[in-house]
Amino acid sequence: MPYVNIKLTREQEPLTTEQKAALIKGVTELLVDVIDRGPTTTVVIIDEIDTDNYGVGGETITVRRNQKQ
């Protein structure tokens, strides 16, 4: 059973329900086409991660982005 976890940053304009559905459908179709797995056994998870919840170089992504402005 394929299990795909898509991690995206939660931006000021979050993904719409339609965008999430398109990602899930597209990834499922890709796995069917490339590795010949049935779509009924393919699991796709989308995690939207707040930029305060991860960092690089000792700073949150929120702080790093604010410094660039």
C-alpha positions in Angstrom: 0.0 0.0 0.0 1.6 3.3 -1.1 1.7 6.0 1.6 2.6 9.5 0.5 3.0 12.4 2.9 3.1 15.9 1.3 4.4 18.5 3.7 3.8 22.2 2.8 4.3 25.4 4.7 1.1 27.0 5.8 1.2 30.4 4.0 -1.0 33.5 4.4 -3.3 32.0 1.8 -3.7 28.3 2.7 -4.4 25.7 0.1 -8.0 25.4 -0.9 -10.1 22.3 -0.6 -10.0 22.1 -4.4 -6.2 22.3 -4.5 -5.8 19.6 -1.9 -8.2 17.3 -3.8 -6.2 17.9 -7.0 -2.9 17.0 -5.2 -4.4 13.8 -3.8 -5.9 12.9 -7.2 -2.7 13.7 -9.1 -0.3 11.8 -6.7 -2.6 8.8 -6.8 -2.7 8.8 -10.6 1.1 9.1 -10.7 1.5 6.1 -8.5 -0.9 4.1 -10.6 0.9 5.1 -13.8 4.5 4.7 -12.5 4.4 1.7 -10.1 1.1 0.1 -11.2 -0.5 0.3 -7.7 -4.3 0.4 -7.4 -5.8 3.7 -6.4 -8.0 2.2 -3.7 -4.9 1.2 -1.7 -3.0 4.5 -2.1 -3.0 6.8 0.9 -2.1 10.5 0.5 -1.7 12.8 3.5 -1.2 16.6 3.3 0.4 18.3 6.3 0.4 22.1 6.3 3.1 23.2 8.7 3.0 26.6 10.4 6.3 28.5 9.7 6.6 29.0 13.5 6.9 25.2 13.9 10.2 24.7 12.0 13.4 26.5 11.5 16.8 26.6 9.8 20.0 27.9 11.3 18.5 28.3 14.8 15.7 30.6 13.7 12.1 29.9 12.8 11.1 30.3 9.2 8.8 33.1 10.3 11.7 35.1 11.7 13.9 34.4 8.6 11.1 35.5 6.2 10.5 38.7 8.3 14.2 39.6 8.2 14.1 39.5 4.4 11.4 42.1 4.1 
